[in-house]
Amino acid sequence: PTVWLVLGIQEIHVDQETISKISAAVQLMQCSASLDVLFLLDGSYSIGKGSFARSKHFAGKLCDALDIHPDRVRVGMIQFSSTPHLEFPLDSYLTKQEVKDRIKRTMFRGGSTDTGRALKYILRKGFPGGRNSSVPEVLIIISDGKSQGSAAVPAMQMKERHITVFAVGVKFPRWEELHVLASEPPERHVLFAGDADDAANGLYSTLTGSVCSTTAPGCKVESHPCERRTLETVKELVGDYVCWKGSKQPNAVQASLCPFIRWKRVLIKHPSRCFRTVCPDPCDSQPCQNGGTCVPEGLDRYHCLCLVGYGGDFHCAAKPSLECSVDLLFLVDSSAGVTLEGFLRYKAFLKRFLQAVMGHNSPMNVGVAQYDVDVRIPIELGQYKDIFSLMKSIDALNFSGGRTLTGRALQYIAQHGFRSTPVFADVQDNLPRVVVLLTDSKPQDSVAETLKNTKDQNLFLIGIGSSFMRAELTKVTGNPQQTIVYSDPQDLFNRIPELQRRICSVDSAEGCQAQSLDLAFAMDASSGVGLENFLRLKHFVRSSCLHFIINRDVTQIALVIYGSKAHTVFALDTHTSSSAVLQALDQVPFLGDSASAGSALLHVYGDVMTVQKGARPGVNKVVVLLTSGGGLEDAAAPAQQLRHNGILVFVVVIGDTQRDTLLRVAGSPNYLVHISSYEDLQYYQGLIIERICEEAKSPVNLCKPNPCMNHGVCILGPGSYRCKCHGWEGPHCESRVLRGDSPRSPVFPPYSHVQWSPVGLQHFSRALQRTKRH
């Protein structure tokens, strides 16, 4: 036998976008008017305790759409079965929460369903606790519509008294009877309790304009096709079968054909119209561009889910061009090792990237080459300036499928890839030259000379490949910072923003550009490093210093070496030029005893990053700890003390060390670089300098670290600070107050409005040094 598992339900047949707008409208509903609302809840056995609980939940949801207040909407409740019972009159509870709590506490009574008797009770007694018809009256009947007696006459009398009647179906409602009970037109006054939000919207939509205040701005009541379904038990004629009719004679039996009837439950559909309030969606205006998906957040806010490459803008707008001007040549692997699928993936990546970064008047020159055994340049550098022609040319690229001769291809590109005709004969094209290598197969020739060739031709090489190509690409580019790897085909497209940053990094100034920075290197000179590796550390610090503009106004550099004790090789204010720093680095001695990184960090805190030693107030401060991993056990506390005082600790560790120990010192994985060998240290220089420069751009707390000497207290003012001194005087408490003398007025008044610029701070620093020498 067929088992019916279909519930009585009402569905609106509209698209999902309209449903979301109906749901949004529910949040805005608040019927604010002088109105008496009486709930008439069916508490009979045909409803049962489960459906009665749903009826109470529905009544509570309707209360959310009513502005319940003694002077506005009042609510009362009657439960009916065999006889009606007043649960609470309209003047009992004066707030929405009180009414909802009382509805929850209503107990199921049980009995037969006598809807007509309940209506007659209301006709005779009126709305208990109401305002005697001086305000509009609304009766909300919540029932399955299966009454034992006729309710048509009292329902008609209700309407004649101008009482608005809503009939709400619950469980498996009998819709025909609910239509009889409800006011005209029935499609506006018959609701279904199965979806409380939808029914609350229907009630509000019907009352809007007649009783309730108008809808919210932009919201409107609309008609939608809907379908009400329920289960009904019907008779079915199966057929005629032989049956016994009895006998007139004792020995004779009379047979005949009799109809055979069976009962079954069938799904009955009632097509109708539903009137619902629809509120505008913040995504209606389609604010997201370039294929972005708009996601509404409430009624007036949204955010855009952007395709990869367009995520830098709130509305997924394409940037007009890269933020830098470069000659950009893509070298695409078209060998058998990359496969046709991989080649097509790189073509798609090229198109997505260029669509995201290339505008109509882009100063960037783009070219595309492909290679296997031979190298072809189907799109010459700067050949196309409009994105449409460039896309068509990329589409026309064909897979070739030969051997993977990457070294030969790069050598050819270095010599012939950037031969472009200048706009004017006497003007040379001095834009930075960038080659982006897209490959997924290991080279079948030598790439040893590649790095030298690209540097000789002043090319900036970026390698892109899958994660198993990381080591090969790093050999080709010579720098892990110029290597971009992806984990799966979709992840390749997630690398578009990273590629943008890498391309533009070639056009940026050395070091941290115009950002002021106080930078201290703490270098491990213990026996755990060894003399040979110590020389590699010295070379690393030396080459790193070349990336910064060293003077009193931009970058100051200090160097500390440590074994069991720490020694300052030179302080922040010792050298004012790159040549002086490099000359001092040549004289750094190897110590060779045990290591204590904690002692080194304490030394940096107390004897390097101080105003007395040339540190500048209002300038970001970074300590780079270069360590073999030995002696880190005592370094976590002083590292935390440095961070607490606004000084970043960047840990570069070479060799095997417990990662949890390293994280305690670095404070975060973002400030930790773990390198397997000293030979690889050179490859991480770009990453380390980039991270240092990110810190140099962050906001500064003028009182961290404390610029006041001799236990002075730093007090922040608007854009400045002052030092509160005890027994000392001067802008930084640098001069002792002699006994019998009164403190002299400070050089700067409290909360001076003078802004601390790097130049001004350097003038102060130099004046302070002259005072110390004298």
Number of C-alpha atoms within 10 A of each C-alpha: 4 6 7 11 8 12 14 22 20 24 17 18 14 11 8 9 12 17 16 15 19 24 17 20 25 22 15 16 21 19 25 19 19 21 27 26 23 24 20 26 26 35 30 25 16 21 26 16 16 10 20 26 18 16 26 22 17 22 24 21 17 19 21 19 21 23 21 27 18 16 12 16 23 29 30 24 25 21 24 27 24 19 17 21 17 12 17 20 17 22 16 15 20 17 15 19 14 12 22 20 12 15 20 13 9 15 14 20 17 20 17 18 25 21 30 18 19 23 24 18 16 18 15 8 8 15 24 20 15 20 17 12 14 10 15 17 23 20 23 22 26 26 31 24 28 22 19 12 11 14 21 16 13 20 21 14 14 21 15 10 11 13 16 19 22 25 28 28 26 24 24 22 25 20 22 11 18 25 21 18 29 26 23 15 9 18 17 22 24 26 31 26 28 22 13 19 19 24 23 25 26 25 23 26 25 19 18 19 12 10 18 20 13 16 21 13 8 9 18 16 19 12 12 14 13 18 15 20 21 20 21 14 11 10 10 11 10 11 11 12 10 11 13 11 12 12 11 9 8 7 6 9 11 11 12 11 12 13 11 13 11 10 11 14 14 13 15 13 14 14 13 16 17 24 21 27 27 24 24 19 25 19 20 10 9 13 17 21 19 15 13 21 18 20 15 17 12 11 16 10 11 16 17 21 18 21 17 20 26 25 18 14 14 15 20 23 19 18 16 14 18 19 16 18 18 20 22 22 25 21 25 26 31 32 26 17 20 24 17 16 9 21 26 17 15 23 19 15 20 20 16 18 20 18 21 26 20 21 18 11 10 18 18 20 20 22 21 25 22 24 25 25 17 17 20 18 17 15 19 18 22 18 15 16 17 13 16 11 12 19 18 11 14 16 13 10 17 13 20 18 18 16 20 25 22 29 18 22 24 25 18 15 22 21 13 11 22 21 12 15 11 10 9 8 7 7 8 11 15 8 15 17 24 24 24 21 25 26 26 25 23 15 19 15 12 12 20 11 13 22 20 13 17 22 12 11 13 13 19 20 25 25 26 22 21 19 14 14 19 17 11 17 28 18 17 26 21 20 22 22 18 23 25 23 18 18 11 10 13 12 13 19 20 15 18 23 17 11 20 17 13 20 26 16 15 18 16 11 12 14 20 23 15 15 19 26 29 25 25 23 18 27 24 34 31 25 17 19 26 16 16 10 18 23 17 16 21 16 17 17 20 18 14 16 21 15 17 22 23 22 16 26 21 19 23 29 27 25 24 23 24 27 25 18 17 23 17 17 16 20 20 24 23 16 20 17 16 19 13 12 21 17 12 15 17 12 9 16 13 19 20 18 16 17 26 22 32 23 21 26 29 18 20 25 19 11 15 25 27 19 21 19 19 23 27 30 26 24 27 27 28 24 26 21 25 22 25 28 23 21 19 19 15 15 21 19 15 21 27 19 14 23 19 12 15 19 22 23 25 25 27 22 23 22 14 13 14 8 11 9 16 24 16 17 25 24 19 13 14 11 19 20 19 18 17 12 13 18 11 14 20 17 18 18 18 17 15 20 18 15 14 24 19 12 19 23 15 11 10 16 18 23 20 19 26 21 26 25 21 16 16 20 18 20 16 15 13 10 14 18 27 25 25 18 23 13 15 20 23 21 22 26 23 19 17 14 17 10 8 6 7 10 16 11 10 14 10 15 12 16 15 14 13 13 13 18 13 19 13 13 19 21 12 15 21 14 11 18 14 10 11 10 6 6
